[in-house]
């Protein structure tokens, strides 16, 4: 699983939940794993969205906004697939 994408984080959360329910890992460890996954989501998604909202509309920050929008798209949709055959 790729923790650089929203889908990867969701997979990890699901795996942690499944293992906790099956008593394969203790609840305290699952809680810490969830906390780390939430932090990863905030770091890769939420904070970028907040920053993008802050810089949108300011001509001086347009280059940053384009890169930021691409990073958010990659986080939500996963890395772009190559079209090479």
C-alpha positions as CSV (number, residue, x, y, z in Angstrom):
1,X,0.0,0.0,0.0
2,X,1.1,3.5,-0.8
3,X,0.8,6.0,2.0
4,X,1.4,8.8,-0.4
5,X,-2.2,8.5,-1.7
6,X,-5.6,8.8,-0.1
7,X,-6.5,5.3,-1.3
8,X,-3.4,3.9,0.3
9,X,-4.2,5.5,3.6
10,X,-7.7,4.1,3.5
11,X,-6.3,0.6,2.8
12,X,-4.0,0.9,5.8
13,X,-6.8,2.1,8.0
14,X,-8.9,-0.8,6.9
15,X,-6.1,-3.3,7.6
16,X,-5.5,-1.9,11.0
17,X,-9.2,-2.1,11.9
18,X,-9.4,-5.7,10.6
19,X,-6.4,-6.8,12.6
20,X,-7.6,-5.0,15.7
21,X,-11.1,-6.7,15.4
22,X,-9.4,-10.1,15.0
23,X,-7.3,-9.4,18.1
24,X,-4.1,-9.6,16.0
25,X,-2.9,-6.3,17.4
26,X,-3.8,-4.6,20.7
27,X,-6.2,-1.7,20.7
28,X,-3.6,0.8,21.9
29,X,-1.3,0.0,19.0
30,X,-4.2,0.3,16.6
31,X,-5.0,3.7,18.1
32,X,-1.5,4.9,17.5
33,X,-1.5,3.6,13.9
34,X,-4.7,5.4,13.3
35,X,-3.2,8.6,14.7
36,X,-0.2,8.3,12.4
37,X,-2.4,7.6,9.4
38,X,-4.6,10.6,10.2
39,X,-1.4,12.7,10.5
40,X,-0.2,11.5,7.1
41,X,-3.6,12.4,5.6
42,X,-3.4,15.9,7.1
43,X,0.2,16.4,5.9
44,X,-0.4,15.2,2.3
45,X,-4.0,16.5,1.8
46,X,-5.6,18.8,4.3
47,X,-2.7,21.2,4.8
48,X,-2.1,21.4,1.1
49,X,-5.8,22.3,0.5
50,X,-5.6,25.0,3.2
51,X,-2.5,26.4,1.7
52,X,-4.0,26.3,-1.8
53,X,-7.0,28.2,-0.6
54,X,-4.7,30.8,1.0
55,X,-2.7,31.5,-2.2
56,X,-5.4,31.2,-4.8
57,X,-6.0,34.5,-6.6
58,X,-2.6,36.0,-5.8
59,X,-0.6,36.4,-9.0
60,X,2.7,36.1,-7.1
61,X,1.8,32.6,-5.9
62,X,0.5,31.2,-9.2
63,X,3.5,28.9,-9.8
64,X,3.1,27.5,-6.3
65,X,-0.6,27.1,-6.7
66,X,-0.2,25.0,-9.9
67,X,2.4,22.7,-8.2
68,X,0.2,22.4,-5.2
69,X,-2.9,21.6,-7.2
70,X,-1.0,18.8,-9.0
71,X,0.3,17.4,-5.7
72,X,-3.3,17.3,-4.3
73,X,-4.5,15.6,-7.5
74,X,-1.7,13.0,-7.1
75,X,-2.7,12.4,-3.5
76,X,-6.3,11.9,-4.3
77,X,-6.0,10.0,-7.6
78,X,-2.7,8.3,-7.1
79,X,0.4,8.9,-9.3
80,X,-0.2,9.5,-13.0
81,X,0.1,6.4,-15.1
82,X,2.5,6.5,-18.0
83,X,0.9,6.4,-21.4
84,X,3.9,4.5,-22.9
85,X,3.1,1.1,-24.2
